Amino acid sequence: MNLQQLDHLLALAETGSFSRASEKVHLTQPALSRSIQMLEQELGMQLVDRVGKRNELTPFGAMVLARAKRISMETHELKRAAALLADGQAGVVRLGLGAAPGALFSSPLLIHMLRNHPRVGLQLHGGGPELQLAALRARTLDALVLTYRAVSPREDLHIDVLPTLRSGFVCRRGHPLLASRRGKPVRFDELVRYPVVSTMVSDDVARILVERYGSDASPQRWLHVSSEDIGALIEAVRGTDAIFLGVLAATRALQDNGDLAELKVEPAAGLSAQFAFVTLEGRTEAPALRLVREFCVGLAQAGADQSAA
């Protein structure tokens, strides 16, 4: 038994005639008759009573017809769902985000998907890199966006490195340092007289700061608050004289509307951050996931272009 035979039975029931049914399904009448007969043989019972020129379903034929209608409907829905998935118009993407990537990507990604792909479900998950990598390998997450240095290359991971983003120091627009220096760069020792907040400062960043500004620039000496919740850190900076150290793109909107401003430090630290879009090697990428990846790559590129401008 196959779906085509059930479609033939449906056509016969709708038209009441082998000749009209054969025209409906684009078959010769003998071919349609053979198809119905083969279905009857496989099921072991007669489906159609052929009374003269009339064709009537047997009681068993009526029961088969009811089920055939449900199967046909489910088949068409399945084909439609497959077409929507293939076009990236349906499906669910489960995306893990590290702390810094979450601050940069989560809100713009949500807005983009809701505006442009409202039928695609999006689930965003936080957590440390090790837990997220474990979830990726367990197939409970489809992809991750993590700080590149937090991902160790492994044979089972496919790692797309995103464009490099500039990092720096940011304060509120009315901060005393901005007023006193009148737009001129500040010295690092002037900056750390105020509370500095950041995520956990990596060894690479700590080494660069010490090389550039001396041993007093060790984060242990000046980092007042560290948190994986960058949104909370930025809100604290908006309302106090604290200074944020992190990816500048995460504060771009607040800089553009005048709430925050970048503090130029002399000499420049030359700090940067790089994220990676991580999936499992060899796993087929769903079209909806491709849309998410392309948006993340584009947003990182836009942040890199703004930093370079």
C-alpha positions in Angstrom: 0.0 0.0 0.0 1.3 3.5 -0.8 0.1 7.1 -0.7 -0.6 7.0 -4.5 -3.1 4.2 -4.1 -4.9 6.0 -1.3 -5.1 9.1 -3.6 -6.7 7.0 -6.3 -9.3 5.8 -3.8 -10.0 9.3 -2.8 -10.5 10.4 -6.4 -12.9 7.5 -7.1 -14.9 8.3 -4.0 -15.1 12.0 -5.0 -16.1 11.4 -8.6 -18.1 8.1 -8.3 -16.7 7.0 -11.6 -13.5 5.2 -12.7 -13.4 7.2 -15.9 -13.7 10.6 -14.2 -11.4 9.5 -11.4 -8.7 8.4 -14.0 -8.9 11.8 -15.6 -8.5 13.5 -12.2 -5.4 11.6 -11.4 -4.0 11.6 -15.0 -4.1 7.8 -15.4 -5.8 5.5 -17.9 -8.9 3.9 -16.6 -7.3 0.3 -16.7 -4.3 1.6 -14.7 -6.6 3.2 -12.1 -8.6 -0.1 -11.8 -5.4 -2.1 -11.3 -4.3 0.3 -8.6 -7.6 -0.1 -6.7 -7.5 -3.8 -7.1 -4.0 -4.0 -5.8 -5.0 -2.0 -2.7 -8.0 -4.4 -2.2 -5.7 -7.4 -2.5 -3.2 -6.0 0.0 -5.9 -5.2 2.5 -7.7 -8.5 1.9 -11.1 -7.0 1.6 -13.2 -5.4 -1.2 -13.3 -1.6 -1.2 -15.7 -0.9 -4.1 -18.9 -2.5 -5.2 -19.2 -2.3 -8.9 -22.9 -2.3 -9.6 -23.5 -1.7 -13.3 -22.3 1.7 -14.1 -22.3 2.7 -10.4 -19.4 2.4 -8.0 -20.1 2.4 -4.3 -17.8 2.0 -1.4 -18.3 -1.0 0.8 -18.5 -0.5 4.5 -14.8 -1.4 4.8 -14.1 0.9 1.8 -15.8 3.8 3.7 -13.6 3.2 6.8 -10.5 3.1 4.6 -11.6 6.3 2.9 -11.9 8.1 6.2 -8.4 7.2 7.2 -7.1 7.9 3.7 -8.5 11.5 4.0 -6.6 12.0 7.3 -3.4 10.5 5.8 -3.7 12.7 2.7 -4.2 15.8 4.9 -1.2 14.9 7.1 0.9 14.3 4.0 0.1 17.7 2.5 0.8 19.4 5.8 4.1 17.5 6.1 5.1 18.7 2.6 4.1 22.3 3.5 6.1 22.2 6.7 9.1 20.8 4.8 8.8 23.7 2.3 8.6 26.3 5.1 11.6 24.8 6.8 13.5 24.7 3.5 12.8 28.4 3.0 13.8 29.3 6.6 10.2 30.3 7.4 9.7 27.8 10.2 11.6 25.7 12.8 13.2 26.4 16.2 16.8 27.6 16.8 18.3 26.9 20.2 21.2 29.3 20.6 23.7 29.4 23.4 25.3 32.8 24.2 28.3 33.7 26.3 28.1 36.7 28.5 29.8 39.2 26.2 28.2 37.9 23.0 24.8 37.9 24.8 25.1 41.7 25.5 26.0 42.3 21.8 23.8 39.9 19.9 20.6 39.0 22.0 18.5 42.1 21.6 19.3 42.8 17.9 18.8 39.2 17.0 15.4 39.0 18.7 14.2 42.1 17.0 15.5 40.9 13.6 13.9 37.5 13.8 10.6 38.8 15.1 10.4 41.4 12.3 11.7 39.3 9.4 11.1 35.7 10.4 8.2 35.6 12.9 7.4 31.9 12.2 10.9 30.8 13.4 11.1 30.0 17.1 14.2 31.3 18.9 15.5 30.1 22.2 18.4 31.9 23.8 20.4 30.2 26.6 23.1 31.5 28.8 25.7 29.7 30.9 29.4 29.1 31.0 31.4 27.8 28.0 31.9 24.3 29.3 28.2 23.8 30.0 27.2 25.2 26.7 29.6 23.1 24.8 28.2 20.0 26.6 24.7 21.0 25.7 25.8 21.4 22.0 27.3 18.0 22.0 24.1 16.6 23.7 22.0 18.2 20.8 20.0 20.3 23.3 21.6 23.4 21.7 22.0 24.0 17.9 24.8 26.5 18.0 26.8 28.7 20.3 28.3 32.2 20.2 31.2 32.4 22.6 34.3 34.3 23.2 36.8 32.7 20.7 39.5 32.2 23.4 37.0 30.1 25.4 36.7 27.5 22.7 39.4 24.9 22.4 39.6 23.4 18.8 38.2 19.9 18.7 37.5 17.5 15.8 33.8 17.5 16.5 33.4 21.3 16.5 33.0 23.6 13.5 34.2 27.1 14.5 33.5 30.2 12.5 35.6 33.1 13.8 33.7 36.4 13.7 35.3 39.7 12.9 37.4 41.3 15.6 35.7 43.9 17.7 37.5 46.8 19.5 37.3 46.9 23.3 37.8 50.0 25.5 36.7 52.1 28.4 33.2 53.7 28.6 31.6 56.1 31.1 28.5 58.1 31.5 28.3 61.3 29.4 28.5 63.6 32.5 31.5 61.8 34.0 34.0 64.0 35.8 36.9 62.7 33.7 35.2 63.9 30.5 34.5 67.3 32.0 38.1 67.8 33.4 39.9 66.5 30.3 37.6 68.3 27.8 37.9 65.5 25.2 41.6 64.9 25.6 42.9 61.4 26.4 43.2 60.4 30.0 46.1 58.6 31.6 45.5 55.1 32.9 46.3 56.1 36.5 43.6 58.8 36.3 41.1 56.3 35.0 41.5 53.8 37.8 40.9 56.3 40.5 37.2 55.5 39.7 35.6 52.1 40.0 36.1 50.0 37.0 33.6 47.2 36.1 33.9 44.4 33.6 33.4 40.8 33.0 36.2 38.5 34.1 39.4 40.0 32.5 41.3 37.4 30.5 45.0 36.7 31.1 45.6 38.1 27.6 44.0 41.4 28.4 45.7 41.6 31.8 49.1 41.0 30.1 48.5 43.7 27.5 47.5 46.2 30.2 50.5 45.5 32.3 52.8 45.7 29.3 51.3 49.0 28.3 50.8 50.8 31.7 53.0 49.0 34.1 52.5 46.6 37.1 49.9 48.8 38.7 47.6 48.0 35.7 47.1 44.5 36.9 43.3 43.9 37.1 43.7 42.7 40.7 44.5 46.3 41.6 41.7 48.2 39.9 38.8 45.9 39.0 36.0 46.7 41.5 33.1 44.7 40.1 33.1 41.7 37.7 30.0 40.0 36.4 28.8 38.0 33.5 25.7 40.2 33.3 27.0 42.9 31.0 23.6 44.6 30.9 23.8 45.1 34.6 27.3 46.5 34.4 26.3 49.0 31.7 23.3 50.1 33.8 25.6 50.7 36.8 27.9 52.8 34.6 24.9 54.9 33.4 24.0 55.8 37.0 27.4 56.1 38.7 30.9 57.3 38.0 32.0 53.7 37.4 33.8 52.9 34.1 33.0 49.9 32.0 35.8 47.9 30.3 34.5 45.7 27.4 33.4 45.4 23.8 32.5 48.9 22.6 29.9 47.5 20.2 27.8 46.4 23.3 27.5 50.1 24.3 27.0 51.5 20.8 23.3 52.3 21.0 23.8 54.1 24.3 26.8 56.0 22.9 24.8 57.0 19.9 21.9 58.4 22.0 24.3 60.3 24.3 24.0 58.3 27.5 27.6 56.9 27.4 30.9 58.0 25.9 34.2 56.3 25.2 37.1 57.3 27.3 40.3 57.7 25.2 43.3 56.5 27.1 46.9 57.6 26.3 48.7 55.6 25.2 45.9 53.5 23.7 45.6 50.0 25.0 44.7 48.5 21.7 42.3 46.0 23.2 40.0 43.8 21.1 37.6 40.9 21.4 36.7 38.1 19.1 33.7 35.8 19.1 33.1 32.5 17.4 29.9 30.8 16.0 30.2 27.2 17.0 28.3 24.2 15.7 28.9 20.5 15.5 31.1 19.3 12.7 29.2 17.3 10.0 25.8 18.2 11.2 23.3 19.5 8.6 22.6 23.2 9.1 18.9 24.0 9.1 17.9 27.0 7.0 16.6 28.8 10.1 20.0 28.3 11.8 21.7 29.7 8.7 19.6 32.9 9.0 20.7 33.3 12.6 24.4 32.7 11.8 24.3 35.1 8.9 22.8 37.8 11.1 25.4 37.3 13.8 28.2 37.5 11.3 26.7 40.7 9.8 26.2 42.3 13.2 29.8 41.5 14.2 31.1 42.9 10.9 29.0 46.1 11.4 30.6 46.5 14.9 34.0 46.0 13.4 33.4 48.5 10.7 32.2 51.1 13.3 35.2 50.5 15.4 37.5 51.1 12.4 35.7 54.2 11.3 
